[in-house]
């Protein structure tokens, strides 16, 4: 089974933050999955635009709870990415002194906050540590190169 959580944001609430193509790319990924895998092997959850608040994105990780070691979890995010200065507690793990973030729909309004790479690492760990499914995270955003690097994984040897 493939459990896919597909998140994309074009229509940010601040006009000059809006993007073009993120939702379209996400919908293309969903269409690809649906066109190449039987529906009984897919469980896809989409969270687009104004539904992609930080709280909703965090809550959406429960989508992976049913995954077992025979399953694959796919996390896809397309939208803005950013960086913030790392708190002193994380400076030893982030030599550049910055944390990478994903910018949720509400991150830049009314006391909103980005979803930090450390939070994402925890959400991925929480979703996978008991049943150990395969996990693939794809981030189509700025500053994404190390956004999930700290997640500990296991490998199997042949």
Secondary structure as a PSIPRED ss2 file (coil, helix, strand):
# PSIPRED VFORMAT (PSIPRED V4.0)

   1 X C   1.000  0.000  0.000
   2 X E   0.000  0.000  1.000
   3 X E   0.000  0.000  1.000
   4 X E   0.000  0.000  1.000
   5 X E   0.000  0.000  1.000
   6 X E   0.000  0.000  1.000
   7 X E   0.000  0.000  1.000
   8 X E   0.000  0.000  1.000
   9 X C   1.000  0.000  0.000
  10 X C   1.000  0.000  0.000
  11 X C   1.000  0.000  0.000
  12 X C   1.000  0.000  0.000
  13 X C   1.000  0.000  0.000
  14 X C   1.000  0.000  0.000
  15 X H   0.000  1.000  0.000
  16 X H   0.000  1.000  0.000
  17 X H   0.000  1.000  0.000
  18 X C   1.000  0.000  0.000
  19 X C   1.000  0.000  0.000
  20 X C   1.000  0.000  0.000
  21 X C   1.000  0.000  0.000
  22 X H   0.000  1.000  0.000
  23 X H   0.000  1.000  0.000
  24 X H   0.000  1.000  0.000
  25 X H   0.000  1.000  0.000
  26 X H   0.000  1.000  0.000
  27 X H   0.000  1.000  0.000
  28 X H   0.000  1.000  0.000
  29 X H   0.000  1.000  0.000
  30 X H   0.000  1.000  0.000
  31 X H   0.000  1.000  0.000
  32 X H   0.000  1.000  0.000
  33 X H   0.000  1.000  0.000
  34 X H   0.000  1.000  0.000
  35 X H   0.000  1.000  0.000
  36 X H   0.000  1.000  0.000
  37 X C   1.000  0.000  0.000
  38 X C   1.000  0.000  0.000
  39 X H   0.000  1.000  0.000
  40 X H   0.000  1.000  0.000
  41 X H   0.000  1.000  0.000
  42 X E   0.000  0.000  1.000
  43 X E   0.000  0.000  1.000
  44 X E   0.000  0.000  1.000
  45 X E   0.000  0.000  1.000
  46 X E   0.000  0.000  1.000
  47 X E   0.000  0.000  1.000
  48 X E   0.000  0.000  1.000
  49 X H   0.000  1.000  0.000
  50 X H   0.000  1.000  0.000
  51 X H   0.000  1.000  0.000
  52 X C   1.000  0.000  0.000
  53 X C   1.000  0.000  0.000
  54 X H   0.000  1.000  0.000
  55 X H   0.000  1.000  0.000
  56 X H   0.000  1.000  0.000
  57 X H   0.000  1.000  0.000
  58 X H   0.000  1.000  0.000
  59 X H   0.000  1.000  0.000
  60 X H   0.000  1.000  0.000
  61 X H   0.000  1.000  0.000
  62 X H   0.000  1.000  0.000
  63 X H   0.000  1.000  0.000
  64 X H   0.000  1.000  0.000
  65 X C   1.000  0.000  0.000
  66 X C   1.000  0.000  0.000
  67 X C   1.000  0.000  0.000
  68 X C   1.000  0.000  0.000
  69 X C   1.000  0.000  0.000
  70 X C   1.000  0.000  0.000
  71 X C   1.000  0.000  0.000
  72 X E   0.000  0.000  1.000
  73 X E   0.000  0.000  1.000
  74 X E   0.000  0.000  1.000
  75 X E   0.000  0.000  1.000
  76 X E   0.000  0.000  1.000
  77 X E   0.000  0.000  1.000
  78 X E   0.000  0.000  1.000
  79 X C   1.000  0.000  0.000
  80 X C   1.000  0.000  0.000
  81 X E   0.000  0.000  1.000
  82 X E   0.000  0.000  1.000
  83 X E   0.000  0.000  1.000
  84 X E   0.000  0.000  1.000
  85 X E   0.000  0.000  1.000
  86 X C   1.000  0.000  0.000
  87 X C   1.000  0.000  0.000
  88 X H   0.000  1.000  0.000
  89 X H   0.000  1.000  0.000
  90 X H   0.000  1.000  0.000
  91 X C   1.000  0.000  0.000
  92 X C   1.000  0.000  0.000
  93 X C   1.000  0.000  0.000
  94 X C   1.000  0.000  0.000
  95 X C   1.000  0.000  0.000
  96 X C   1.000  0.000  0.000
  97 X C   1.000  0.000  0.000
  98 X E   0.000  0.000  1.000
  99 X E   0.000  0.000  1.000
 100 X E   0.000  0.000  1.000
 101 X E   0.000  0.000  1.000
 102 X E   0.000  0.000  1.000
 103 X C   1.000  0.000  0.000
 104 X C   1.000  0.000  0.000
 105 X C   1.000  0.000  0.000
 106 X C   1.000  0.000  0.000
 107 X C   1.000  0.000  0.000
 108 X C   1.000  0.000  0.000
 109 X C   1.000  0.000  0.000
 110 X C   1.000  0.000  0.000
 111 X C   1.000  0.000  0.000
 112 X C   1.000  0.000  0.000
 113 X C   1.000  0.000  0.000
 114 X C   1.000  0.000  0.000
 115 X E   0.000  0.000  1.000
 116 X E   0.000  0.000  1.000
 117 X H   0.000  1.000  0.000
 118 X H   0.000  1.000  0.000
 119 X H   0.000  1.000  0.000
 120 X H   0.000  1.000  0.000
 121 X H   0.000  1.000  0.000
 122 X H   0.000  1.000  0.000
 123 X H   0.000  1.000  0.000
 124 X H   0.000  1.000  0.000
 125 X H   0.000  1.000  0.000
 126 X H   0.000  1.000  0.000
 127 X H   0.000  1.000  0.000
 128 X H   0.000  1.000  0.000
 129 X C   1.000  0.000  0.000
 130 X C   1.000  0.000  0.000
 131 X C   1.000  0.000  0.000
 132 X C   1.000  0.000  0.000
 133 X C   1.000  0.000  0.000
 134 X E   0.000  0.000  1.000
 135 X E   0.000  0.000  1.000
 136 X E   0.000  0.000  1.000
 137 X E   0.000  0.000  1.000
 138 X E   0.000  0.000  1.000
 139 X E   0.000  0.000  1.000
 140 X E   0.000  0.000  1.000
 141 X C   1.000  0.000  0.000
 142 X C   1.000  0.000  0.000
 143 X C   1.000  0.000  0.000
 144 X C   1.000  0.000  0.000
 145 X C   1.000  0.000  0.000
 146 X C   1.000  0.000  0.000
 147 X C   1.000  0.000  0.000
 148 X C   1.000  0.000  0.000
 149 X C   1.000  0.000  0.000
 150 X C   1.000  0.000  0.000
 151 X C   1.000  0.000  0.000
 152 X C   1.000  0.000  0.000
 153 X C   1.000  0.000  0.000
 154 X C   1.000  0.000  0.000
 155 X C   1.000  0.000  0.000
 156 X C   1.000  0.000  0.000
 157 X C   1.000  0.000  0.000
 158 X C   1.000  0.000  0.000
